Amino acid sequence: MLVFLQSTVIKFSKNVDVFVQKLLSDKKKLVYFGLIILFLATFILRFINLGYSEFQDDEKKTRIVLNQQTNLIDFFLSQRKGPMQFLVAYVPLTYFQSNGYVNEFAVRLPFTVANFVTVFVLYALILKLTKSHLASFFVAFLFLVNGFVVGFSRIAQYQNLNLLFSITSLYCLRN
């Protein structure tokens, strides 16, 4: 039994060595492998159990409903936060709300998608600036595991949109 286990471990380690050598020898495969890791890590940290808890106090502000006497411009001008937070939350609040129940997952989803896209826009920005896939990978990976960023990616607030539009504007500015 011990001999069988030992031979299995040796075969497995040789297969892993061959896989790693092939991966490292082809730069294109290595870049794709890095992007897959970024995709999976970003997805896991942002989307799993996204709707598990009730809204926080700040998230409740995205659910403000206009009364009949208030027009849209007056409403937006009276708010402390930008209008995109309310516009992005409008669709899920309109279509995924029934009998007073609001689907937390549906309301948070657009903000989480914005944060998800931000990771890859940041990767592209750093790649454009440094021409290094390795530097781009590490910057994007450090960004995606940052607790502050992960925390904001899981709530319905404007910070996700702010990050996405700020990094996208830097990417578009740098030609």
Helices and strands as residue ranges (DSSP letters): H 2-25, H 27-47, H 57-60, G 61-63, H 72-77, H 83-95, E 97-98, E 101-102, H 104-130, H 133-145, H 147-153, H 159-173
